[in-house]
């Protein structure tokens, strides 16, 4: 059941991003729910699993949205790896740590998206709109991270996302 839910989360996230949250953008910035799930998964499961989950979720997002195929996959994989490295350094039970990790993950992902897009396609130009969009997306992600982290952490400890004996 754990793997089914983990596979379903990116579908739900992209659906919500493209329907519900597109009507409630903050200064034309939308939340990245897929990134939030990747960050939480990596933070609770480590760098290797976080990188794999980030790559799979990012690739699905690239294929679904039809943007530059591979940019989100690589960006989310690197972000998942870095956030997963923080797992042993912080107490994942603390909500404020979860919010801080989402902020760091959003900034890292935005930076990697820019670097990968610029180096691979030379179509990105840095200007104030990219920076302000990253700031507003960080704020939006932090606001959404509060209820999502509470659900995700509790579910990973003793709910649908918890590791049972045969899932390990």
C-alpha positions as CSV (number, residue, x, y, z in Angstrom):
1,X,0.0,0.0,0.0
2,X,2.9,2.3,0.8
3,X,4.3,2.2,-2.8
4,X,0.8,2.7,-4.3
5,X,0.3,5.9,-2.2
6,X,3.8,7.1,-3.0
7,X,3.1,6.6,-6.7
8,X,-0.3,8.3,-6.4
9,X,1.0,11.4,-4.7
10,X,2.6,13.0,-7.8
11,X,-0.6,12.5,-9.8
12,X,-2.7,14.1,-7.1
13,X,-0.1,16.9,-6.7
14,X,0.0,17.8,-10.4
15,X,-3.8,17.6,-10.6
16,X,-4.2,20.0,-7.7
17,X,-1.5,22.3,-9.1
18,X,-3.0,22.5,-12.5
19,X,-6.6,22.9,-11.3
20,X,-7.3,24.2,-7.8
21,X,-4.0,26.1,-7.1
22,X,-3.8,27.7,-10.6
23,X,-6.8,29.8,-9.6
24,X,-5.0,30.9,-6.4
25,X,-1.6,31.9,-7.5
26,X,0.4,34.4,-5.5
27,X,1.9,37.0,-7.8
28,X,1.7,34.4,-10.7
29,X,3.6,31.8,-8.6
30,X,2.2,28.4,-8.1
31,X,3.1,25.9,-5.4
32,X,5.2,22.9,-6.3
33,X,3.4,20.1,-4.4
34,X,5.5,17.5,-6.2
35,X,8.6,19.1,-4.8
36,X,7.0,19.2,-1.3
37,X,6.4,15.5,-1.4
38,X,9.9,14.8,-2.7
39,X,11.4,16.9,0.0
40,X,9.4,15.2,2.8
41,X,10.2,11.7,1.3
42,X,13.9,12.5,1.1
43,X,14.0,14.0,4.6
44,X,12.4,11.0,6.2
45,X,14.0,8.3,4.0
46,X,17.5,9.4,3.2
47,X,19.5,10.6,0.2
48,X,19.5,7.6,-2.0
49,X,15.8,6.9,-1.9
50,X,15.1,10.7,-2.0
51,X,17.2,11.0,-5.2
52,X,15.3,8.1,-6.9
53,X,11.9,9.4,-5.8
54,X,12.8,12.9,-6.9
55,X,13.9,11.7,-10.3
56,X,10.8,9.6,-10.8
57,X,8.4,12.3,-9.7
58,X,10.3,15.0,-11.7
59,X,10.3,12.8,-14.8
60,X,6.5,12.3,-14.5
61,X,6.1,16.0,-14.0
62,X,8.2,16.7,-17.1
63,X,6.3,14.2,-19.2
64,X,2.9,15.4,-18.0
65,X,3.6,19.1,-18.4
66,X,5.5,18.7,-21.6
67,X,8.2,21.2,-20.6
68,X,11.9,20.5,-21.1
69,X,12.1,16.8,-20.5
70,X,14.6,15.8,-17.9
71,X,15.1,19.2,-16.3
72,X,12.7,18.7,-13.4
73,X,13.8,15.1,-13.1
74,X,17.4,15.9,-12.6
75,X,16.6,19.0,-10.5
76,X,14.3,17.1,-8.1
77,X,16.7,14.2,-7.9
78,X,19.6,16.5,-6.8
79,X,17.3,18.3,-4.4
80,X,16.1,15.0,-3.0
81,X,19.7,13.8,-2.5
82,X,20.8,17.0,-0.7
83,X,17.7,17.1,1.5
84,X,18.1,13.4,2.2
85,X,21.6,14.1,3.5
86,X,20.0,16.4,6.2
87,X,18.1,13.4,7.6
88,X,20.7,12.5,10.2
89,X,21.4,16.1,11.2
90,X,18.0,17.3,12.2
91,X,15.0,16.1,14.2
92,X,12.4,15.3,11.7
93,X,9.6,15.4,14.4
94,X,9.8,19.1,14.6
95,X,7.4,21.0,12.3
96,X,9.6,24.0,12.0
97,X,12.4,21.8,10.8
98,X,10.0,20.5,8.1
99,X,9.2,24.0,7.1
100,X,12.9,24.9,6.9
101,X,13.6,21.9,4.8
102,X,10.8,22.8,2.4
103,X,12.2,26.4,2.1
104,X,15.7,25.0,1.4
105,X,14.4,22.5,-1.0
106,X,12.4,25.1,-2.9
107,X,15.4,27.4,-3.2
108,X,17.7,24.6,-4.3
109,X,15.2,23.3,-6.8
110,X,14.7,26.7,-8.3
111,X,18.4,27.2,-8.5
112,X,19.0,23.8,-10.2
113,X,16.1,24.4,-12.6
114,X,17.6,27.7,-13.7
115,X,21.1,26.2,-14.0
116,X,20.0,23.2,-15.9
117,X,17.6,25.1,-18.2
118,X,20.2,27.8,-18.9
119,X,23.0,25.4,-19.6
120,X,21.0,22.9,-21.6
121,X,18.7,25.2,-23.6
122,X,20.1,28.7,-23.2
123,X,16.6,30.1,-23.0
124,X,16.5,31.3,-19.4
125,X,17.5,34.8,-18.6
126,X,17.9,35.9,-15.0
127,X,15.8,38.8,-14.1
128,X,13.7,40.0,-11.2
129,X,10.7,37.9,-12.3
130,X,12.6,34.6,-11.8
131,X,13.8,35.7,-8.4
132,X,10.5,37.0,-7.2
133,X,8.7,33.9,-8.6
134,X,11.1,31.7,-6.6
135,X,10.5,33.8,-3.4
136,X,6.7,33.6,-3.8
137,X,6.8,29.9,-4.6
138,X,8.9,29.4,-1.4
139,X,6.3,31.2,0.6
140,X,3.5,29.3,-1.0
141,X,5.3,26.0,-0.4
142,X,5.9,26.8,3.2
143,X,2.2,27.7,3.8
144,X,1.2,24.4,2.2
145,X,3.9,22.4,4.0
146,X,2.3,22.9,7.4
147,X,-0.7,20.6,6.9
148,X,1.1,18.4,4.4
149,X,4.0,17.7,6.8
150,X,1.7,16.9,9.7
151,X,-0.1,14.4,7.6
152,X,3.0,13.0,5.8
153,X,5.0,12.6,9.0
154,X,2.2,10.9,10.9
155,X,1.4,8.7,8.0
156,X,5.0,7.7,7.6
157,X,5.3,6.8,11.3
158,X,2.1,4.8,11.7
159,X,-0.1,5.2,8.8
160,X,-0.4,4.4,5.1
161,X,3.2,5.4,4.3
162,X,4.8,3.5,7.2
163,X,7.2,0.8,6.5
164,X,5.8,-2.6,7.4
165,X,7.8,-5.7,7.7
166,X,7.6,-6.8,4.1
167,X,8.0,-3.2,2.7
168,X,11.5,-2.9,4.2
